[in-house]
């Protein structure tokens, strides 16, 4: 149905966007696999996927969390392949990498190792 995000989120500092999907999201979204977060503790996604009104699931394409002693950004969009031909994916990856090395990267939510395994497996 679309996405919802906060353009002021520090993770998107170097990725120009509005609060909703527009042209730059097309390549990223069309090849993504959405994460369903219904079984997880309340997580505030960086990029929330809007489900249809029949199911209304809690879904995301990018989340940040803690698990064990680590801090993670999980991305269900392709931000690794053919970046020389996909400038939007390259820029989103850059923005996320800059965020993860900054002092602003401090996820507040935590998931268990089992929840993480289930999420990555799906």
Protein Blocks (a to p, Z undefined) as FASTA:
>chain_A
ZZcddfklmklmmmccdfbdcfklmmmmmmcccddfklpccdddfbdcdddfklopacdf
bdcddehjbccdddfbdfkgoklmmmmlmmmmmmmmmmmmpmklccfbdcdfklmmmmmm
ZZ
